[in-house]
Amino acid sequence: MGSSRPISGTTSAISCAGMGWGFADWLAAGTKIVWVVDPERREVRVYRQDGSLSVLGNSGSLDGEDVLPGFTCPLMNVLS
């Protein structure tokens, strides 16, 4: 079952399973960063309002960028 868990008013972490809407909707609504967690592929896709995309693997780390300065989360904690 999919879930949507806002990290703050402008950043969201979303599970891919059962996602009935697109990350573009979040970005169009003003969200600056959308983290799409894909546990089956063991990766996180980071979509940004400026249209850029990063794909991070198990050895990567989420970064709050300018939305959540100082926030980091090693993906081995999320994807294991």
DACOR-V50642 format. One record per residue. N is the residue number from 1. RES is the residue in three letters. OMEGA is omega in degrees with one decimal (* if undefined). D_CENTER is the distance of its C-alpha to the mean C-alpha in Angstrom with 2 decimals. Layout:
# DACOR-V50642
n | res | omega | d_center
N | RES | OMEGA | D_CENTER
N | RES | OMEGA | D_CENTER
This chain:
# DACOR-V50642
n | res | omega | d_center
1 | MET | -179.3 | 16.96
2 | GLY | 176.8 | 13.56
3 | SER | 175.6 | 12.20
4 | SER | -177.7 | 10.29
5 | ARG | 177.9 | 9.94
6 | PRO | 176.9 | 9.83
7 | ILE | 172.4 | 9.52
8 | SER | -179.6 | 11.83
9 | GLY | -175.9 | 13.38
10 | THR | 179.4 | 11.25
11 | THR | -178.8 | 7.67
12 | SER | 171.2 | 5.93
13 | ALA | -172.1 | 4.37
14 | ILE | 172.8 | 6.13
15 | SER | -178.8 | 8.61
16 | CYS | -173.6 | 10.12
17 | ALA | 174.9 | 13.57
18 | GLY | -178.1 | 15.54
19 | MET | -175.9 | 13.12
20 | GLY | 179.5 | 15.95
21 | TRP | -174.1 | 14.41
22 | GLY | 176.8 | 12.28
23 | PHE | 179.6 | 9.22
24 | ALA | 176.9 | 12.21
25 | ASP | 178.0 | 13.63
26 | TRP | -178.5 | 11.03
27 | LEU | 178.5 | 11.52
28 | ALA | -180.0 | 15.22
29 | ALA | 175.7 | 15.44
30 | GLY | 176.7 | 14.56
31 | THR | -176.1 | 10.93
32 | LYS | -178.9 | 10.43
33 | ILE | 172.5 | 6.75
34 | VAL | 177.2 | 4.17
35 | TRP | 178.5 | 0.60
36 | VAL | -176.7 | 4.06
37 | VAL | 177.7 | 6.12
38 | ASP | -176.3 | 9.62
39 | PRO | 179.5 | 12.15
40 | GLU | 178.3 | 15.07
41 | ARG | -179.1 | 14.22
42 | ARG | 178.5 | 12.88
43 | GLU | 174.5 | 10.05
44 | VAL | 174.6 | 6.35
45 | ARG | -178.5 | 6.10
46 | VAL | 178.1 | 5.06
47 | TYR | -178.7 | 7.01
48 | ARG | -178.8 | 9.30
49 | GLN | 179.9 | 12.18
50 | ASP | 178.0 | 14.67
51 | GLY | 179.9 | 13.78
52 | SER | -177.6 | 12.70
53 | LEU | 171.4 | 10.39
54 | SER | 175.2 | 9.86
55 | VAL | -176.5 | 9.88
56 | LEU | 177.7 | 10.01
57 | GLY | -176.7 | 12.37
58 | ASN | -178.6 | 13.80
59 | SER | -179.6 | 15.54
60 | GLY | -179.8 | 12.70
61 | SER | 173.6 | 11.15
62 | LEU | -178.8 | 8.07
63 | ASP | -179.9 | 9.80
64 | GLY | 179.1 | 9.95
65 | GLU | -178.2 | 11.98
66 | ASP | 179.9 | 14.38
67 | VAL | 178.3 | 12.44
68 | LEU | -176.5 | 12.74
69 | PRO | 178.5 | 15.41
70 | GLY | 179.9 | 16.13
71 | PHE | 170.4 | 13.04
72 | THR | 178.5 | 12.23
73 | CYS | 177.3 | 11.26
74 | PRO | -176.3 | 12.89
75 | LEU | 175.9 | 11.16
76 | MET | 177.0 | 14.65
77 | ASN | -176.1 | 14.35
78 | VAL | -170.6 | 11.40
79 | LEU | -178.6 | 12.54
80 | SER | * | 16.24
